[in-house]
Amino acid sequence: MIAIRRALIGAALIVFMPASARADTVADFYRGKTIELLIGGASGGGYDLAGRTVANHIGRHIPGNPGIVVRNMPGATSLIMTNHLYNVARRDGTVIGMPTSNIPLEQRLKVISPDGANVRFEIERFGWIGTPVQEPQITWVWHTAPARNVEDLRNNAIRMGATTSSADNYVLPSIVNQLVGTRMQVVTGYIGQNEINLAVERGEVQGNNTGLSNITVNKADWLRDGKVRILLQYGTERLPGLPNVPTAIELAQAEADRALLRFYAVKFSMARPIMAPPDVPAERLAALRAAFDATMKDRQFLEEAQRIGLDLSPLGGEGIATLIRQVQATPQDVVDRLRELLASAARPK
């Protein structure tokens, strides 16, 4: 009883401790330390670019100004990194991670690990810090492809490049084929976006499903020169920059289909999520969230992001936590139907 009483008193002291005192405590902890940012993607990719850009600046806004080091931990669509962060990494606020946007849905959807055996985490227990980017996916085709609109995608078989069957560049056309009646033929096996782009230029494939910035930033000359056409977008509503491009959700005829697409579209609102492992002390998680929010307004960070073409649309940690609760609350029949569609798309034809 004495031990319990002492623990309750200690907790109460933290809650009622003045904010300045809590900040001093956090500063004392972080001063002279280094925070490790684990990135669940390969060096040089979109996740790596976003993660390293944040890492270059966030330390200035964390009390105690710790150093930040980045460590790439790719593999299994970042499942390896996520399991490590949950089960192995220190839970004191000195290790954080950036998984792929597939991870927030994986516990429910089981795309990467179909039997769930390799999902060794509870997604709602992570401490969400923020995402610098909210980015919908798009369907684009090369200018020589026989497709200028969605109706053409229904009438013509268009070859789309993809990496693996668990990636969005495979998942999205597979879903839309079944719900909207398009005839995209997905060719997997490419290492990454650069290889798909080269395959399009060589005529091996005719298009791709990818994050919007992979075209608007990385291949802005293609848009400028009319080499590509954007035919579909996968957010919950049309982007202001793409007012004439329909969303997959609005093309779906049945409400059950629209619910399925809305569930999957949640991930695009947290395209580059940063999280802490469970049980990080509350005052340190709050400091990391505040530091992320401050970084998103930092002049030096904004200048670097503009220089490298990182299109920012940040969402804070509590916003991501709300989306995670939304994912977890999605009715099981919606999730099961999406899994069935994906399984059907993966079966040999």
C-alpha positions in Angstrom: 0.0 0.0 0.0 2.8 2.4 0.8 4.4 1.8 -2.6 1.1 2.4 -4.4 0.6 5.6 -2.4 4.0 6.8 -3.3 3.4 6.1 -7.0 0.1 8.0 -7.0 1.7 10.9 -5.3 4.5 10.9 -7.9 2.0 10.8 -10.7 0.1 13.7 -9.2 3.2 15.8 -8.9 4.0 15.3 -12.6 0.4 16.3 -13.6 0.4 19.5 -11.4 4.1 20.4 -11.9 4.3 23.8 -13.6 5.0 23.6 -17.4 8.4 25.4 -16.9 9.5 22.8 -14.4 8.4 19.9 -16.7 10.3 21.5 -19.6 13.4 21.8 -17.3 13.1 18.1 -16.5 12.9 17.2 -20.2 15.8 19.4 -21.0 17.9 17.8 -18.3 17.1 14.4 -19.7 17.9 15.2 -23.4 20.9 17.5 -22.8 24.0 15.8 -24.2 22.0 12.8 -25.6 21.3 11.7 -29.2 17.9 10.7 -30.5 17.9 7.9 -33.1 15.4 8.2 -36.0 14.7 4.9 -37.6 13.4 5.0 -41.1 11.5 2.0 -42.5 12.7 2.6 -46.1 15.9 2.5 -48.1 18.3 5.4 -48.3 17.5 7.9 -51.0 13.7 7.2 -51.1 10.8 9.5 -50.3 10.6 8.4 -46.7 14.4 8.9 -46.3 14.2 12.3 -47.8 11.4 13.5 -45.5 12.8 11.9 -42.4 16.3 13.3 -42.9 14.9 16.8 -43.6 13.0 16.8 -40.3 16.0 15.3 -38.5 18.2 18.2 -39.7 16.1 20.7 -37.7 13.9 19.2 -35.0 16.7 18.9 -32.4 16.8 22.7 -32.1 13.2 22.6 -30.8 13.6 19.8 -28.3 14.4 20.9 -24.8 18.1 20.2 -24.2 18.8 20.2 -27.9 19.8 16.6 -28.4 21.6 15.4 -31.5 19.6 13.5 -34.1 21.0 10.6 -36.1 19.1 8.7 -38.9 19.3 5.0 -39.3 17.7 3.3 -42.3 16.0 0.0 -41.4 14.2 -1.2 -44.6 12.5 -4.5 -45.1 9.0 -6.0 -45.3 7.5 -2.7 -46.1 8.9 -1.3 -42.8 7.4 -4.1 -40.7 10.9 -5.0 -39.5 11.5 -1.4 -38.3 8.1 -1.2 -36.6 8.5 -4.5 -34.8 12.0 -3.3 -33.6 10.6 0.0 -32.4 7.8 -1.7 -30.5 9.7 -4.6 -29.0 13.4 -3.8 -28.8 14.0 0.0 -28.9 14.5 2.0 -25.8 11.3 3.5 -24.5 12.8 6.6 -23.0 12.3 9.0 -25.9 15.7 8.5 -27.4 14.5 6.3 -30.3 11.7 7.2 -32.7 10.7 5.9 -36.1 9.1 6.7 -39.5 7.3 3.6 -40.9 5.6 3.5 -44.3 2.0 4.6 -44.4 1.0 0.9 -44.8 1.8 0.3 -41.1 -1.2 2.1 -39.5 -3.6 -0.2 -41.4 -1.6 -3.4 -41.2 -2.9 -4.7 -37.9 -6.4 -4.6 -39.3 -5.8 -5.2 -43.0 -2.9 -7.8 -42.9 -1.5 -7.0 -46.4 2.2 -7.4 -45.5 1.7 -10.3 -43.1 -1.5 -12.2 -44.3 -1.7 -14.4 -41.2 -0.8 -11.5 -38.9 2.1 -13.5 -37.3 4.7 -10.9 -38.1 2.7 -8.0 -36.8 4.2 -7.9 -33.3 2.8 -4.6 -32.2 -0.5 -2.8 -31.2 -0.7 0.2 -33.4 -2.7 2.3 -30.9 0.0 2.1 -28.3 2.6 4.0 -30.3 3.2 7.7 -29.4 2.4 9.6 -32.6 4.5 12.7 -33.2 3.4 14.0 -36.6 3.8 13.7 -40.3 5.3 16.5 -42.5 3.4 15.3 -45.5 -0.2 14.3 -46.3 -0.1 13.0 -49.8 -2.8 11.2 -51.8 -1.9 8.7 -54.4 -2.7 9.2 -58.1 -3.0 7.1 -61.2 -1.0 8.5 -64.2 -0.3 7.2 -67.7 2.3 8.0 -70.3 1.2 10.3 -73.1 1.3 7.5 -75.7 -1.1 5.3 -73.6 -4.6 4.9 -75.0 -6.2 6.5 -72.0 -7.2 10.1 -71.5 -9.9 9.6 -68.8 -11.4 6.9 -66.5 -13.7 5.6 -69.3 -10.6 4.8 -71.3 -9.2 2.9 -68.4 -12.4 0.9 -68.4 -12.2 0.2 -72.1 -8.4 -0.4 -72.6 -6.0 -2.7 -70.8 -3.2 -0.4 -69.5 0.0 -1.9 -68.1 1.0 -0.3 -64.8 4.4 -0.7 -63.2 4.6 -1.7 -59.5 7.0 -3.0 -56.9 5.3 -5.7 -54.8 1.8 -6.9 -54.1 1.8 -5.2 -50.7 2.6 -1.7 -52.1 0.1 0.9 -53.0 1.2 0.9 -56.6 -0.3 -2.7 -56.8 -3.0 -2.4 -54.2 -4.8 0.7 -55.6 -5.2 -0.4 -59.2 -6.3 -3.8 -58.0 -9.0 -2.3 -55.9 -10.2 0.1 -58.6 -10.3 -2.6 -61.2 -12.9 -4.4 -59.1 -14.9 -1.5 -57.8 -14.9 0.9 -60.7 -14.4 -1.5 -63.7 -11.0 -0.3 -64.9 -8.7 -2.8 -66.7 -5.3 -1.9 -65.4 -2.8 -4.7 -65.7 -0.2 -4.5 -62.9 3.4 -5.6 -63.6 5.3 -6.1 -60.3 9.0 -6.7 -59.7 10.5 -3.2 -60.0 12.8 -2.0 -57.3 11.4 1.4 -56.8 9.9 4.5 -58.4 13.0 5.4 -60.5 12.9 1.9 -62.1 9.2 2.2 -62.9 9.8 5.6 -64.5 12.5 4.2 -66.7 10.3 1.3 -67.6 7.6 3.7 -68.7 10.1 5.6 -70.9 11.2 2.3 -72.4 7.6 1.3 -73.2 7.6 -1.7 -70.9 4.7 -0.3 -68.9 2.3 2.6 -69.6 1.7 4.2 -66.3 1.9 3.9 -62.5 0.1 4.6 -59.2 2.2 6.8 -57.0 2.3 9.6 -54.5 1.4 12.9 -56.1 4.8 14.5 -55.4 6.6 11.8 -57.4 5.1 13.5 -60.5 4.6 17.1 -59.4 8.0 17.5 -57.9 10.3 14.7 -59.0 9.0 14.7 -62.6 7.6 18.2 -62.9 9.1 18.4 -66.5 6.9 15.5 -67.5 3.8 17.4 -66.5 5.1 20.6 -68.0 5.8 18.9 -71.3 2.6 16.9 -71.4 4.3 13.6 -71.2 1.9 12.2 -68.5 -1.8 12.4 -67.7 -3.2 12.2 -64.2 -6.5 10.3 -64.4 -7.4 9.3 -60.9 -6.7 10.4 -57.3 -7.3 8.5 -54.1 -7.8 11.0 -51.3 -11.2 11.5 -49.6 -11.9 14.6 -51.8 -10.5 16.3 -54.9 -7.3 18.3 -54.3 -7.5 22.0 -55.2 -4.6 21.4 -57.6 -6.5 18.6 -59.4 -10.0 19.9 -59.6 -10.8 18.0 -62.8 -9.4 14.6 -61.7 -12.0 12.4 -60.1 -11.4 10.5 -56.8 -11.9 6.7 -56.8 -14.4 7.3 -53.9 -16.8 9.4 -56.0 -16.7 6.8 -58.9 -17.7 3.9 -56.6 -21.4 3.2 -57.0 -22.3 1.5 -53.7 -21.9 3.0 -50.2 -20.1 -0.2 -49.1 -17.5 0.4 -51.8 -17.1 4.1 -50.8 -16.7 3.0 -47.1 -13.9 0.6 -48.2 -12.1 3.3 -50.1 -12.4 5.8 -47.3 -10.9 3.3 -44.9 -7.9 2.8 -47.2 -7.5 6.6 -47.9 -6.9 7.3 -44.2 -3.3 6.4 -44.7 -2.7 9.2 -47.2 -3.4 11.7 -44.4 -0.3 10.4 -42.6 2.0 9.8 -45.6 5.3 10.1 -43.6 4.3 9.3 -40.0 6.8 9.7 -37.1 6.1 7.8 -33.9 7.7 6.8 -30.6 7.5 3.4 -29.0 4.9 2.8 -26.2 5.5 4.0 -22.7 7.7 7.0 -23.4 7.2 9.3 -20.5 4.3 11.7 -21.2 6.3 14.9 -20.7 8.9 13.7 -23.2 6.3 12.6 -25.8 4.6 16.0 -25.4 8.0 17.7 -25.9 8.6 15.7 -29.1 5.2 16.6 -30.4 5.7 20.3 -29.7 9.2 20.2 -31.3 7.7 18.6 -34.4 5.0 21.3 -34.6 7.6 24.0 -34.1 9.9 22.5 -36.8 7.0 22.7 -39.3 7.1 26.5 -38.9 10.9 26.8 -38.7 12.3 29.1 -41.4 15.4 27.0 -42.0 13.4 23.8 -42.3 10.9 25.5 -44.7 13.7 26.8 -46.8 15.3 23.4 -47.0 12.0 21.7 -47.8 11.4 24.2 -50.6 14.9 23.7 -52.0 14.6 20.0 -52.2 11.0 20.0 -53.4 9.4 18.5 -50.3 5.8 19.5 -50.6 4.7 20.1 -46.9 1.2 19.6 -45.5 1.9 18.6 -41.9 -0.4 16.9 -39.4 0.5 16.8 -35.7 0.6 13.9 -33.4 -2.9 14.2 -31.9 -4.3 14.4 -35.4 -2.6 11.1 -36.3 -3.8 9.5 -33.1 -7.3 10.5 -34.1 -6.9 8.8 -37.5 -5.5 5.7 -35.8 -8.6 5.5 -33.6 -10.7 5.9 -36.8 -8.9 3.0 -38.4 -9.4 0.8 -35.3 -13.1 1.6 -35.2 -13.8 0.7 -38.8 -16.4 -2.1 -39.0 -14.8 -5.5 -39.5 -17.0 -6.3 -42.5 -15.5 -3.3 -44.4 -12.0 -4.5 -43.6 -12.8 -8.1 -44.5 -14.2 -7.1 -47.8 -11.1 -5.1 -48.7 -9.0 -8.1 -47.8 -11.1 -10.3 -50.0 -10.7 -7.9 -52.9 -6.9 -7.8 -52.5 -6.7 -11.6 -52.2 -8.8 -12.0 -55.3 -6.5 -9.6 -57.2 -3.4 -11.5 -56.1 -4.7 -14.9 -57.4 -3.1 -16.1 -60.6 -5.4 -15.4 -63.5 
